[in-house]
Amino acid sequence: MIIHRLQGYIQNIFLVEYADKLLLLDGACRADVSLLEQFIRQQLGRPVSQLKLVVVTHMHPDHAGAASVLQRRYQVRLAAADCAGEWYQGWRGRARHLLDLGLAYYVGRCQRRPWMKLWYPAVLRFDERLSDGQSLPGFDDWQVVFSPGHTDRDLSLYHPQTKTLYVADSILRIKGKLIPPFPISEPANYRASLKRFAQLEVRQYLLAHGEGGVISAAELQQLIAASPLQASSYRQFLTELVCKRWLKTS
């Protein structure tokens, strides 16, 4: 098994290579499809059809955006948490979907990325629904860790043999510092998920944003202490964002 790290549009992409198949640990951005196709064909010298499973850890644009395109083009199976309902269901959910797409474009602009198509369906058709503790279908060496907090259906993926844990957005490292993600929809569950990470034997963390590697128990405790006690508000976040931009330009 080889884990390849690719720099996606606004996030790290982790593609796992086996002798006869490939696994994508998260659904990436819509803009990352061509990057993935090129890497698999040119760097690995393999057909994209060997990509057998894409895990969508949660429904945000940089974790679910490429999934439906890969499913349609290559009959890739999609997997996600076994949770009731849809993250973007109803008119409120569709409004959040548009906000999240806008935030993804904003992050891309801050990182000086070119304008690219990020639109993706708010509701995906999943082939597999995953429960805590089960093995990934077709990839029995990976275990599902249900780790809600950022959203109500976040997944992390653990590889016991190499003691590797992919935590998606549950932990971010920005300018060398560990920080919680935005939003945090379930603060108590978020802290519980971090405590669960600390209980696992992890040699290497894989982060969607920032450098992974070793994260000590003390660093996790600091992150738990710094995590918010109340759910994040989009209104509050957007107000802070506008204020920061105004102060920067005034």
Salt bridges, closest charged atoms under 4 A:
GLU17 OE1 - HIS4 NE2 2.64
GLU17 OE2 - ARG46 NH1 3.07
ASP26 OD2 - HIS63 ND1 2.64
GLU37 OE2 - ARG73 NH1 2.81
ASP62 OD2 - HIS63 NE2 3.48
ASP62 OD2 - HIS209 NE2 2.97
GLU86 OE2 - ARG129 NH2 3.67
ASP100 OD2 - HIS60 NE2 3.63
ASP127 OD1 - ARG125 NH1 3.42
GLU128 OE2 - ARG77 NH2 3.01
ASP132 OD1 - ARG196 NH1 2.70
ASP141 OD2 - HIS159 NE2 2.95
ASP152 OD1 - ARG153 NE 2.71
ASP154 OD2 - HIS58 ND1 3.77
ASP169 OD2 - HIS58 NE2 3.38
ASP169 OD1 - HIS63 NE2 2.91
ASP169 OD2 - HIS150 NE2 3.49
ASP169 OD1 - HIS209 NE2 3.19
GLU201 OE2 - LYS163 NZ 3.96
GLU211 OE1 - ARG5 NH1 3.04
